[in-house]
């Protein structure tokens, strides 16, 4: 099974990336995922179910520890050829 996770961390800071956003980015970039797209207003990552679920667990834990007050995420099951 393949999954896509879309997430944002808050509070927002448009001047520089807050520590919780940096922590989230580091987690998804270090994970064994097939695709990662990080942006200022939303982020996506996709890959096999175990890799995505492990990354989500680490993302939640590390972002909260780094000061996130809210983390919004959505996880979707995707088909092999879907982008």
C-alpha positions in Angstrom: 0.0 0.0 0.0 1.2 3.5 -0.9 0.3 6.6 1.2 0.5 10.3 0.7 0.7 12.6 3.8 0.0 16.3 3.6 0.9 18.3 6.6 1.5 21.8 8.1 2.9 22.9 11.5 1.9 26.0 13.4 2.4 28.7 14.5 3.4 30.2 11.1 6.3 32.6 10.7 6.7 34.1 7.3 10.1 35.7 8.1 12.0 32.5 8.9 11.2 28.8 9.3 10.4 28.1 12.9 12.1 25.2 14.7 9.0 23.0 14.5 8.9 23.4 10.7 12.6 22.7 10.4 12.1 19.5 12.5 9.3 18.3 10.3 11.3 19.0 7.2 14.3 17.1 8.5 12.1 14.1 9.4 10.5 13.7 6.0 13.8 14.4 4.1 15.6 11.7 6.2 12.8 9.1 5.8 12.9 6.5 3.2 10.1 8.1 1.1 9.7 8.1 -2.6 8.7 11.8 -3.0 8.9 14.8 -0.7 7.7 18.4 -1.5 8.3 21.0 1.3 6.8 24.5 1.0 6.0 27.4 3.2 2.2 26.7 3.4 2.1 22.9 3.0 4.1 19.8 2.6 3.6 16.4 1.0 5.5 13.1 1.2 4.6 9.7 -0.2 5.9 6.2 -0.1 5.2 2.8 1.3 2.8 2.6 4.2 5.4 1.6 6.8 7.8 4.4 5.8 5.1 7.1 5.7 3.6 5.9 9.1 7.0 5.9 10.7 7.7 9.4 9.3 4.4 10.7 10.6 5.1 9.4 14.1 8.5 11.0 14.2 7.2 14.2 12.6 4.5 14.6 15.3 6.9 13.9 18.1 9.7 16.1 16.9 7.6 19.0 15.8 5.7 19.1 19.1 9.0 18.9 21.0 10.3 21.8 18.9 7.4 24.1 19.7 4.5 23.3 17.3 1.2 24.2 18.8 -0.9 22.6 16.0 -0.1 20.1 13.4 -2.6 19.4 10.6 -2.2 16.3 8.5 -4.1 14.2 6.1 -3.2 10.7 5.0 -4.4 9.3 1.7 -4.1 5.8 0.2 -2.8 6.3 -3.4 -2.5 4.0 -6.4 0.9 3.0 -7.7 0.8 5.4 -10.7 -1.0 8.3 -9.0 0.8 11.5 -8.2 
